[in-house]
Amino acid sequence: MSALNLRLPDSIHRHIKEIAASDGVSINTFITTAVSEKISALKTEDYLRERGKRAKKGDLGKILNRVPKRKPMPGDEI
């Protein structure tokens, strides 16, 4: 495990402290979780972008044709 010195504006530190306390976790745990979530979001975005590059034009139509034909649920009508 690594240690990291981090300088934060007082207002951000105050918010982190309040949120961590209300969640019942340490500031360290809160920051670790927040950074992990951000990394996950960025990696997912990269994965989807790369996956999209491999898509073939007609594939979406083939996938949508496999969806059962039925009336939309109430509220989902066009």
Phi and psi restraints in degrees (range 20) as a CNS / XPLOR table:
assign (resid 1 and name C) (resid 2 and name N)
       (resid 2 and name CA) (resid 2 and name C) 1.0 -109.8 20.0 2
assign (resid 2 and name N) (resid 2 and name CA)
       (resid 2 and name C) (resid 3 and name N) 1.0 155.1 20.0 2
assign (resid 2 and name C) (resid 3 and name N)
       (resid 3 and name CA) (resid 3 and name C) 1.0 -106.4 20.0 2
assign (resid 3 and name N) (resid 3 and name CA)
       (resid 3 and name C) (resid 4 and name N) 1.0 147.6 20.0 2
assign (resid 3 and name C) (resid 4 and name N)
       (resid 4 and name CA) (resid 4 and name C) 1.0 -139.4 20.0 2
assign (resid 4 and name N) (resid 4 and name CA)
       (resid 4 and name C) (resid 5 and name N) 1.0 125.8 20.0 2
assign (resid 4 and name C) (resid 5 and name N)
       (resid 5 and name CA) (resid 5 and name C) 1.0 -88.0 20.0 2
assign (resid 5 and name N) (resid 5 and name CA)
       (resid 5 and name C) (resid 6 and name N) 1.0 129.8 20.0 2
assign (resid 5 and name C) (resid 6 and name N)
       (resid 6 and name CA) (resid 6 and name C) 1.0 -131.2 20.0 2
assign (resid 6 and name N) (resid 6 and name CA)
       (resid 6 and name C) (resid 7 and name N) 1.0 127.9 20.0 2
assign (resid 6 and name C) (resid 7 and name N)
       (resid 7 and name CA) (resid 7 and name C) 1.0 -98.5 20.0 2
assign (resid 7 and name N) (resid 7 and name CA)
       (resid 7 and name C) (resid 8 and name N) 1.0 125.9 20.0 2
assign (resid 7 and name C) (resid 8 and name N)
       (resid 8 and name CA) (resid 8 and name C) 1.0 -125.6 20.0 2
assign (resid 8 and name N) (resid 8 and name CA)
       (resid 8 and name C) (resid 9 and name N) 1.0 146.5 20.0 2
assign (resid 8 and name C) (resid 9 and name N)
       (resid 9 and name CA) (resid 9 and name C) 1.0 -60.2 20.0 2
assign (resid 9 and name N) (resid 9 and name CA)
       (resid 9 and name C) (resid 10 and name N) 1.0 147.8 20.0 2
assign (resid 9 and name C) (resid 10 and name N)
       (resid 10 and name CA) (resid 10 and name C) 1.0 -54.6 20.0 2
assign (resid 10 and name N) (resid 10 and name CA)
       (resid 10 and name C) (resid 11 and name N) 1.0 -39.1 20.0 2
assign (resid 10 and name C) (resid 11 and name N)
       (resid 11 and name CA) (resid 11 and name C) 1.0 -64.9 20.0 2
assign (resid 11 and name N) (resid 11 and name CA)
       (resid 11 and name C) (resid 12 and name N) 1.0 -40.8 20.0 2
assign (resid 11 and name C) (resid 12 and name N)
       (resid 12 and name CA) (resid 12 and name C) 1.0 -67.5 20.0 2
assign (resid 12 and name N) (resid 12 and name CA)
       (resid 12 and name C) (resid 13 and name N) 1.0 -43.1 20.0 2
assign (resid 12 and name C) (resid 13 and name N)
       (resid 13 and name CA) (resid 13 and name C) 1.0 -59.3 20.0 2
assign (resid 13 and name N) (resid 13 and name CA)
       (resid 13 and name C) (resid 14 and name N) 1.0 -41.7 20.0 2
assign (resid 13 and name C) (resid 14 and name N)
       (resid 14 and name CA) (resid 14 and name C) 1.0 -62.1 20.0 2
assign (resid 14 and name N) (resid 14 and name CA)
       (resid 14 and name C) (resid 15 and name N) 1.0 -43.9 20.0 2
assign (resid 14 and name C) (resid 15 and name N)
       (resid 15 and name CA) (resid 15 and name C) 1.0 -63.8 20.0 2
assign (resid 15 and name N) (resid 15 and name CA)
       (resid 15 and name C) (resid 16 and name N) 1.0 -44.1 20.0 2
assign (resid 15 and name C) (resid 16 and name N)
       (resid 16 and name CA) (resid 16 and name C) 1.0 -60.3 20.0 2
assign (resid 16 and name N) (resid 16 and name CA)
       (resid 16 and name C) (resid 17 and name N) 1.0 -45.1 20.0 2
assign (resid 16 and name C) (resid 17 and name N)
       (resid 17 and name CA) (resid 17 and name C) 1.0 -60.4 20.0 2
assign (resid 17 and name N) (resid 17 and name CA)
       (resid 17 and name C) (resid 18 and name N) 1.0 -44.2 20.0 2
assign (resid 17 and name C) (resid 18 and name N)
       (resid 18 and name CA) (resid 18 and name C) 1.0 -65.3 20.0 2
assign (resid 18 and name N) (resid 18 and name CA)
       (resid 18 and name C) (resid 19 and name N) 1.0 -46.3 20.0 2
assign (resid 18 and name C) (resid 19 and name N)
       (resid 19 and name CA) (resid 19 and name C) 1.0 -66.9 20.0 2
assign (resid 19 and name N) (resid 19 and name CA)
       (resid 19 and name C) (resid 20 and name N) 1.0 -43.3 20.0 2
assign (resid 19 and name C) (resid 20 and name N)
       (resid 20 and name CA) (resid 20 and name C) 1.0 -60.4 20.0 2
assign (resid 20 and name N) (resid 20 and name CA)
       (resid 20 and name C) (resid 21 and name N) 1.0 -43.8 20.0 2
assign (resid 20 and name C) (resid 21 and name N)
       (resid 21 and name CA) (resid 21 and name C) 1.0 -62.8 20.0 2
assign (resid 21 and name N) (resid 21 and name CA)
       (resid 21 and name C) (resid 22 and name N) 1.0 -42.8 20.0 2
assign (resid 21 and name C) (resid 22 and name N)
       (resid 22 and name CA) (resid 22 and name C) 1.0 -68.1 20.0 2
assign (resid 22 and name N) (resid 22 and name CA)
       (resid 22 and name C) (resid 23 and name N) 1.0 -27.1 20.0 2
assign (resid 22 and name C) (resid 23 and name N)
       (resid 23 and name CA) (resid 23 and name C) 1.0 -85.4 20.0 2
assign (resid 23 and name N) (resid 23 and name CA)
       (resid 23 and name C) (resid 24 and name N) 1.0 -9.1 20.0 2
assign (resid 23 and name C) (resid 24 and name N)
       (resid 24 and name CA) (resid 24 and name C) 1.0 73.8 20.0 2
assign (resid 24 and name N) (resid 24 and name CA)
       (resid 24 and name C) (resid 25 and name N) 1.0 30.1 20.0 2
assign (resid 24 and name C) (resid 25 and name N)
       (resid 25 and name CA) (resid 25 and name C) 1.0 -126.6 20.0 2
assign (resid 25 and name N) (resid 25 and name CA)
       (resid 25 and name C) (resid 26 and name N) 1.0 165.3 20.0 2
assign (resid 25 and name C) (resid 26 and name N)
       (resid 26 and name CA) (resid 26 and name C) 1.0 -76.4 20.0 2
assign (resid 26 and name N) (resid 26 and name CA)
       (resid 26 and name C) (resid 27 and name N) 1.0 161.7 20.0 2
assign (resid 26 and name C) (resid 27 and name N)
       (resid 27 and name CA) (resid 27 and name C) 1.0 -59.3 20.0 2
assign (resid 27 and name N) (resid 27 and name CA)
       (resid 27 and name C) (resid 28 and name N) 1.0 -40.8 20.0 2
assign (resid 27 and name C) (resid 28 and name N)
       (resid 28 and name CA) (resid 28 and name C) 1.0 -60.0 20.0 2
assign (resid 28 and name N) (resid 28 and name CA)
       (resid 28 and name C) (resid 29 and name N) 1.0 -45.5 20.0 2
assign (resid 28 and name C) (resid 29 and name N)
       (resid 29 and name CA) (resid 29 and name C) 1.0 -64.3 20.0 2
assign (resid 29 and name N) (resid 29 and name CA)
       (resid 29 and name C) (resid 30 and name N) 1.0 -42.2 20.0 2
assign (resid 29 and name C) (resid 30 and name N)
       (resid 30 and name CA) (resid 30 and name C) 1.0 -60.2 20.0 2
assign (resid 30 and name N) (resid 30 and name CA)
       (resid 30 and name C) (resid 31 and name N) 1.0 -48.3 20.0 2
assign (resid 30 and name C) (resid 31 and name N)
       (resid 31 and name CA) (resid 31 and name C) 1.0 -65.4 20.0 2
assign (resid 31 and name N) (resid 31 and name CA)
       (resid 31 and name C) (resid 32 and name N) 1.0 -41.1 20.0 2
assign (resid 31 and name C) (resid 32 and name N)
       (resid 32 and name CA) (resid 32 and name C) 1.0 -60.2 20.0 2
assign (resid 32 and name N) (resid 32 and name CA)
       (resid 32 and name C) (resid 33 and name N) 1.0 -43.6 20.0 2
assign (resid 32 and name C) (resid 33 and name N)
       (resid 33 and name CA) (resid 33 and name C) 1.0 -65.4 20.0 2
assign (resid 33 and name N) (resid 33 and name CA)
       (resid 33 and name C) (resid 34 and name N) 1.0 -43.9 20.0 2
assign (resid 33 and name C) (resid 34 and name N)
       (resid 34 and name CA) (resid 34 and name C) 1.0 -61.9 20.0 2
assign (resid 34 and name N) (resid 34 and name CA)
       (resid 34 and name C) (resid 35 and name N) 1.0 -44.4 20.0 2
assign (resid 34 and name C) (resid 35 and name N)
       (resid 35 and name CA) (resid 35 and name C) 1.0 -66.3 20.0 2
assign (resid 35 and name N) (resid 35 and name CA)
       (resid 35 and name C) (resid 36 and name N) 1.0 -39.8 20.0 2
assign (resid 35 and name C) (resid 36 and name N)
       (resid 36 and name CA) (resid 36 and name C) 1.0 -61.7 20.0 2
assign (resid 36 and name N) (resid 36 and name CA)
       (resid 36 and name C) (resid 37 and name N) 1.0 -42.0 20.0 2
assign (resid 36 and name C) (resid 37 and name N)
       (resid 37 and name CA) (resid 37 and name C) 1.0 -63.5 20.0 2
assign (resid 37 and name N) (resid 37 and name CA)
       (resid 37 and name C) (resid 38 and name N) 1.0 -40.3 20.0 2
assign (resid 37 and name C) (resid 38 and name N)
       (resid 38 and name CA) (resid 38 and name C) 1.0 -66.0 20.0 2
assign (resid 38 and name N) (resid 38 and name CA)
       (resid 38 and name C) (resid 39 and name N) 1.0 -44.0 20.0 2
assign (resid 38 and name C) (resid 39 and name N)
       (resid 39 and name CA) (resid 39 and name C) 1.0 -60.1 20.0 2
assign (resid 39 and name N) (resid 39 and name CA)
       (resid 39 and name C) (resid 40 and name N) 1.0 -44.7 20.0 2
assign (resid 39 and name C) (resid 40 and name N)
       (resid 40 and name CA) (resid 40 and name C) 1.0 -60.1 20.0 2
assign (resid 40 and name N) (resid 40 and name CA)
       (resid 40 and name C) (resid 41 and name N) 1.0 -43.0 20.0 2
assign (resid 40 and name C) (resid 41 and name N)
       (resid 41 and name CA) (resid 41 and name C) 1.0 -63.4 20.0 2
assign (resid 41 and name N) (resid 41 and name CA)
       (resid 41 and name C) (resid 42 and name N) 1.0 -44.2 20.0 2
assign (resid 41 and name C) (resid 42 and name N)
       (resid 42 and name CA) (resid 42 and name C) 1.0 -66.5 20.0 2
assign (resid 42 and name N) (resid 42 and name CA)
       (resid 42 and name C) (resid 43 and name N) 1.0 -42.0 20.0 2
assign (resid 42 and name C) (resid 43 and name N)
       (resid 43 and name CA) (resid 43 and name C) 1.0 -65.9 20.0 2
assign (resid 43 and name N) (resid 43 and name CA)
       (resid 43 and name C) (resid 44 and name N) 1.0 -38.3 20.0 2
assign (resid 43 and name C) (resid 44 and name N)
       (resid 44 and name CA) (resid 44 and name C) 1.0 -64.0 20.0 2
assign (resid 44 and name N) (resid 44 and name CA)
       (resid 44 and name C) (resid 45 and name N) 1.0 -42.7 20.0 2
assign (resid 44 and name C) (resid 45 and name N)
       (resid 45 and name CA) (resid 45 and name C) 1.0 -60.4 20.0 2
assign (resid 45 and name N) (resid 45 and name CA)
       (resid 45 and name C) (resid 46 and name N) 1.0 -44.8 20.0 2
assign (resid 45 and name C) (resid 46 and name N)
       (resid 46 and name CA) (resid 46 and name C) 1.0 -61.2 20.0 2
assign (resid 46 and name N) (resid 46 and name CA)
       (resid 46 and name C) (resid 47 and name N) 1.0 -44.7 20.0 2
assign (resid 46 and name C) (resid 47 and name N)
       (resid 47 and name CA) (resid 47 and name C) 1.0 -61.0 20.0 2
assign (resid 47 and name N) (resid 47 and name CA)
       (resid 47 and name C) (resid 48 and name N) 1.0 -46.6 20.0 2
assign (resid 47 and name C) (resid 48 and name N)
       (resid 48 and name CA) (resid 48 and name C) 1.0 -66.4 20.0 2
assign (resid 48 and name N) (resid 48 and name CA)
       (resid 48 and name C) (resid 49 and name N) 1.0 -36.3 20.0 2
assign (resid 48 and name C) (resid 49 and name N)
       (resid 49 and name CA) (resid 49 and name C) 1.0 -63.7 20.0 2
assign (resid 49 and name N) (resid 49 and name CA)
       (resid 49 and name C) (resid 50 and name N) 1.0 -46.2 20.0 2
assign (resid 49 and name C) (resid 50 and name N)
       (resid 50 and name CA) (resid 50 and name C) 1.0 -65.6 20.0 2
assign (resid 50 and name N) (resid 50 and name CA)
       (resid 50 and name C) (resid 51 and name N) 1.0 -40.9 20.0 2
assign (resid 50 and name C) (resid 51 and name N)
       (resid 51 and name CA) (resid 51 and name C) 1.0 -63.2 20.0 2
assign (resid 51 and name N) (resid 51 and name CA)
       (resid 51 and name C) (resid 52 and name N) 1.0 -39.0 20.0 2
assign (resid 51 and name C) (resid 52 and name N)
       (resid 52 and name CA) (resid 52 and name C) 1.0 -63.4 20.0 2
assign (resid 52 and name N) (resid 52 and name CA)
       (resid 52 and name C) (resid 53 and name N) 1.0 -33.0 20.0 2
assign (resid 52 and name C) (resid 53 and name N)
       (resid 53 and name CA) (resid 53 and name C) 1.0 -64.8 20.0 2
assign (resid 53 and name N) (resid 53 and name CA)
       (resid 53 and name C) (resid 54 and name N) 1.0 -26.1 20.0 2
assign (resid 53 and name C) (resid 54 and name N)
       (resid 54 and name CA) (resid 54 and name C) 1.0 -88.8 20.0 2
assign (resid 54 and name N) (resid 54 and name CA)
       (resid 54 and name C) (resid 55 and name N) 1.0 -4.8 20.0 2
assign (resid 54 and name C) (resid 55 and name N)
       (resid 55 and name CA) (resid 55 and name C) 1.0 -67.0 20.0 2
assign (resid 55 and name N) (resid 55 and name CA)
       (resid 55 and name C) (resid 56 and name N) 1.0 147.0 20.0 2
assign (resid 55 and name C) (resid 56 and name N)
       (resid 56 and name CA) (resid 56 and name C) 1.0 -106.7 20.0 2
assign (resid 56 and name N) (resid 56 and name CA)
       (resid 56 and name C) (resid 57 and name N) 1.0 144.6 20.0 2
assign (resid 56 and name C) (resid 57 and name N)
       (resid 57 and name CA) (resid 57 and name C) 1.0 -53.8 20.0 2
assign (resid 57 and name N) (resid 57 and name CA)
       (resid 57 and name C) (resid 58 and name N) 1.0 -42.8 20.0 2
assign (resid 57 and name C) (resid 58 and name N)
       (resid 58 and name CA) (resid 58 and name C) 1.0 -84.2 20.0 2
assign (resid 58 and name N) (resid 58 and name CA)
       (resid 58 and name C) (resid 59 and name N) 1.0 -7.0 20.0 2
assign (resid 58 and name C) (resid 59 and name N)
       (resid 59 and name CA) (resid 59 and name C) 1.0 -65.0 20.0 2
assign (resid 59 and name N) (resid 59 and name CA)
       (resid 59 and name C) (resid 60 and name N) 1.0 -38.3 20.0 2
assign (resid 59 and name C) (resid 60 and name N)
       (resid 60 and name CA) (resid 60 and name C) 1.0 -61.4 20.0 2
assign (resid 60 and name N) (resid 60 and name CA)
       (resid 60 and name C) (resid 61 and name N) 1.0 -43.2 20.0 2
assign (resid 60 and name C) (resid 61 and name N)
       (resid 61 and name CA) (resid 61 and name C) 1.0 -60.4 20.0 2
assign (resid 61 and name N) (resid 61 and name CA)
       (resid 61 and name C) (resid 62 and name N) 1.0 -41.2 20.0 2
assign (resid 61 and name C) (resid 62 and name N)
       (resid 62 and name CA) (resid 62 and name C) 1.0 -63.1 20.0 2
assign (resid 62 and name N) (resid 62 and name CA)
       (resid 62 and name C) (resid 63 and name N) 1.0 -41.3 20.0 2
assign (resid 62 and name C) (resid 63 and name N)
       (resid 63 and name CA) (resid 63 and name C) 1.0 -66.7 20.0 2
assign (resid 63 and name N) (resid 63 and name CA)
       (resid 63 and name C) (resid 64 and name N) 1.0 -46.0 20.0 2
assign (resid 63 and name C) (resid 64 and name N)
       (resid 64 and name CA) (resid 64 and name C) 1.0 -65.3 20.0 2
assign (resid 64 and name N) (resid 64 and name CA)
       (resid 64 and name C) (resid 65 and name N) 1.0 -29.9 20.0 2
assign (resid 64 and name C) (resid 65 and name N)
       (resid 65 and name CA) (resid 65 and name C) 1.0 -66.6 20.0 2
assign (resid 65 and name N) (resid 65 and name CA)
       (resid 65 and name C) (resid 66 and name N) 1.0 -20.2 20.0 2
assign (resid 65 and name C) (resid 66 and name N)
       (resid 66 and name CA) (resid 66 and name C) 1.0 -84.1 20.0 2
assign (resid 66 and name N) (resid 66 and name CA)
       (resid 66 and name C) (resid 67 and name N) 1.0 -9.1 20.0 2
assign (resid 66 and name C) (resid 67 and name N)
       (resid 67 and name CA) (resid 67 and name C) 1.0 -73.1 20.0 2
assign (resid 67 and name N) (resid 67 and name CA)
       (resid 67 and name C) (resid 68 and name N) 1.0 130.7 20.0 2
assign (resid 67 and name C) (resid 68 and name N)
       (resid 68 and name CA) (resid 68 and name C) 1.0 -59.9 20.0 2
assign (resid 68 and name N) (resid 68 and name CA)
       (resid 68 and name C) (resid 69 and name N) 1.0 143.1 20.0 2
assign (resid 68 and name C) (resid 69 and name N)
       (resid 69 and name CA) (resid 69 and name C) 1.0 -84.0 20.0 2
assign (resid 69 and name N) (resid 69 and name CA)
       (resid 69 and name C) (resid 70 and name N) 1.0 115.9 20.0 2
assign (resid 69 and name C) (resid 70 and name N)
       (resid 70 and name CA) (resid 70 and name C) 1.0 -158.3 20.0 2
assign (resid 70 and name N) (resid 70 and name CA)
       (resid 70 and name C) (resid 71 and name N) 1.0 163.1 20.0 2
assign (resid 70 and name C) (resid 71 and name N)
       (resid 71 and name CA) (resid 71 and name C) 1.0 -66.3 20.0 2
assign (resid 71 and name N) (resid 71 and name CA)
       (resid 71 and name C) (resid 72 and name N) 1.0 144.9 20.0 2
assign (resid 71 and name C) (resid 72 and name N)
       (resid 72 and name CA) (resid 72 and name C) 1.0 -68.6 20.0 2
assign (resid 72 and name N) (resid 72 and name CA)
       (resid 72 and name C) (resid 73 and name N) 1.0 155.7 20.0 2
assign (resid 72 and name C) (resid 73 and name N)
       (resid 73 and name CA) (resid 73 and name C) 1.0 -66.4 20.0 2
assign (resid 73 and name N) (resid 73 and name CA)
       (resid 73 and name C) (resid 74 and name N) 1.0 151.9 20.0 2
assign (resid 73 and name C) (resid 74 and name N)
       (resid 74 and name CA) (resid 74 and name C) 1.0 -53.5 20.0 2
assign (resid 74 and name N) (resid 74 and name CA)
       (resid 74 and name C) (resid 75 and name N) 1.0 129.4 20.0 2
assign (resid 74 and name C) (resid 75 and name N)
       (resid 75 and name CA) (resid 75 and name C) 1.0 97.3 20.0 2
assign (resid 75 and name N) (resid 75 and name CA)
       (resid 75 and name C) (resid 76 and name N) 1.0 -14.9 20.0 2
assign (resid 75 and name C) (resid 76 and name N)
       (resid 76 and name CA) (resid 76 and name C) 1.0 -101.3 20.0 2
assign (resid 76 and name N) (resid 76 and name CA)
       (resid 76 and name C) (resid 77 and name N) 1.0 6.4 20.0 2
assign (resid 76 and name C) (resid 77 and name N)
       (resid 77 and name CA) (resid 77 and name C) 1.0 -67.1 20.0 2
assign (resid 77 and name N) (resid 77 and name CA)
       (resid 77 and name C) (resid 78 and name N) 1.0 154.2 20.0 2
